[in-house]
Amino acid sequence: MTAQQQITPLIDARGLHTYYGESHILHGVDLTLMPGETLSLMGRNGMGKTTTLKSILGFVPPRRGDVRIKGIPVAKRRPWQLIRQGIGYVPEGRGIFPGISVREHLVMAARPNDRGESPWTLERVLDTFPRLGQRINHDGSFLSGGEQQMLSIGRALTLNPDLMILDEATEGLAPLIREEIWKIIHEIKASGIATIIVDKNIDNLLEVAETHILLVKGEVVYSGDSQGLKEDPSILDTHLGVA
């Protein structure tokens, strides 16, 4: 048995079948994420990327299949209980609350990790996102789209997570803001936090993530590393329209 096999995966999802009503969205999706690993979920719109994330977190529980976080089955556990296991979630749409200041967003969820450590303090988040420091008392809902994404990421980091999940990390953002967000994602990776990223920027995903899962109509058509995608560009060309 190798050293990696002895390490418990942060996420181990097997055979996920998820439905919206009678619509069968996920068809046997498998996903494994090890501590410190960065994984991308690729696919065109409507292929099941967000549903996969919501199935893992319990927002849309799968009808069949098994999800374990840190080796613990998540069935019948509420999403907030899973978040407290050390998961920072940056949802599509950012999840910023109107009437709540930037400071309040950042302190309301802050907590140490399960080792009692708090490497991501308010001060560190503001150092990482100087724009938030300049708007610390502003209503979060009045920020620009890029600033709201920074706030959503910063809020997730104050949980001092072992795992970050970013759904559409840079969607709809100006090019300079997208570049800034990708730099932060690299910093998160360098800090040892495992990450799952959904985004449409394939070049950045290939650069930052070690592992990639490509979904087509709720089925996994590729699961492997960046080298495999670079060696066979027809995979991305066929399923994403990029070479």
N, C-alpha and C positions, 0 to 999 in steps of 0.2 A: 504494500500500500504506500503510495507516494505521500509527501507532506501535504500537497494540495488536497488530496482525497480525504485527509484527516480533518481538514478545515470545514466547518459547517457553512454552507452557503448563506449569504444574507437573504436571498430570495431563491426559492426552489418551487417553481410552478410547473405542474405536469398535467397535460391533457385537458386544458381549459376549453370548455364549451359554454359560451355565454350567449344569452338571448336578450333582446328587447321585445317584450311581449312574445309573439310567435316568430319574430325574425331571428334567425340563427346567425349570430355575428362572428363568434370565434369558433373555429373548428379544430380542436385538439392542439392548442398552442402550448408549447413548452418554452420555459425561460428560466435560466439559472444565472445568478449573479453572485460572484465571490466578493469577499471584503476587499475594498480598494479598487475594484474593477470598474471600468467605464464601459457602458453598453449603449448602443443606439438602436432605436426602433425606427425602421424605415418603411415607407410605403406611401402610395398616393392617398389623397383624401378619401375617407370612407372605407379604408381597408382594415380597420380594427385596432389601430395603434392606441388611441385614447381608451377604447374599451378594454384593451389588455391592461393598461395601467389601473383603470377603475376596478377591474376584476381582482387584481392583486391587492388593492387597498380596501376592497369590500364595499365600494360604492355601488357596484353592480356585480353581486356575487355570481360566480359561474354555477350553472345547473349541474355540471359534471366536471370532475377534475379536482386537483388538490393544490393548495397554496400553503407554503410554509415560509415564515419569516424568522430567521435565526433559529431554524429547526422546530419552531412552534406552529402547529396548525392554526390557520386564521379563521376557519369556518366558525360562524356564529359570533365572531368578535366584531365589535363596532369599529368604524374607521378611526375614531379618536383614540381608541385603545392601541391600534396599530401605529399611529403617529407617535405615541408615547414610547414605542419601542425603538425610537431613534430614526424616524423617517421625516425628512423635510420635503414637502410637496409644493411644487410651483405649478398650479393648474393652468390649463389653457384659459385665457381670459383674465388671469392674474389674481382674481379673488380679493380685490381691494374693497374695503368697507367704507361707504360714504359717512361723513361726519366724524371720522376718527383720524387723528393726526398721524404724521409719519412716525413720531416718537411712540405713540400709543400702539401702532401696528408692530413696532419692533420690540416693545417690552412686554406686550400682553401674552406672547407665546414663549418668551425666553425661559429656558430651563437647562440645567446641566445634563450631560449625557449620563448613561447608566454606570459610568465609572466615577461620577461626581465631578467631572471636569467641565469647564466652560471656556473653551478656546475662542469661541465666537461671541465675544462680548459686544455690547452696544457700540463701544468705542471702536472696536475692530471693524464692525460692519460699516460704520460711518467713515472710517479711514479707507475702506475698500470702495465705498460709494460716496465720494465727496458731495455729489449733487444732493444726496439725501440729507447730509448735514446742513446744507444751505437752506433746506426746506423743512427742517425738523419739526416746526410747529404748524405746517400747512396741512390742510385736509388732504388725505391721501388720494381721494377721488378727483382732486383738482390737478394732480400732476400730469405731465405728458405721458404718452404711452411707454416711452423708454424708461422714464423715471418710475412709473408704476411697476414695470418689470423688475427694475433694480430693487424696489421696495418688497416685491413678492419674494425675490431670491434672498434678500437680506433677512426678511422675517423667517424664512425657512432655516436659514443658517443660525439664527438665535436659538433654535431648538438643539444646537450642537449635535447634528445627526450623524449617524454612521452611513446613511444613504440619502442621496438627493434624487428626486424625480422631477424632471423639468419637461413639461408638455408644451410643445411649440415654443422653444426657448427664445427664439428671436423673430417670431412671426409678426409682420406688420411694422417692424421697427426701421428707422432710418439707418443707412449703411454705417455711419460712424457709431451709432448706438449698438448696432449688431456686433461690430468689431469689439466694442468695450465689453459686451456681455460674453463673447467668446473668450476674451482674456480672463474674465472672472471664472468661467467654467474651467479653464486650464489651472487657475489658482486653486479651485475647489479640488480638482483631481490631484494636484501636487500635495495638498494637505492630507491626502489619504482617504478622503470621503468617497465611497462608491457612488456611482451616478448612472441613472438611466435618462437618456435624452431623446426626445422626439423633436425633430426639426427638418426643414426642407433643404438646408444647406449641406449637400452631400460632401463637399470638399472638407468642410470643418468637421463633420462627423467622422470622416475617415482619418482625420488627423488626431482627434482627441480620444476616440473610443478604440478599445482593443477588440471588442466583439460587436457584431452587428446581427440583427434579426430583421429580415425583410418579409413583410406581410403582404399577401395578395388575397383579397376577399376572405380575410379572417384565417388564412392558412399560412404557415411558415414555409416560404420557398427558398430561403437561404438562412443559415445560421453558421457564422464563422468569423474569421478575422478580416482585417483590412486587406491583407496581402491576397487573400482569395478573391476579393472583389476587384483588386487591381490586375490580377493575372487573368481574370475572365470578365472583361468589361461588358460583355453581352448580358450579364445578369442585371446590371443597373440599366443598361440601354433598353432591355426588354420590358422591365417592370416599372422603371421610373422615367424612361425617356431621356436618360443622360448616358454619356459614354465616358 
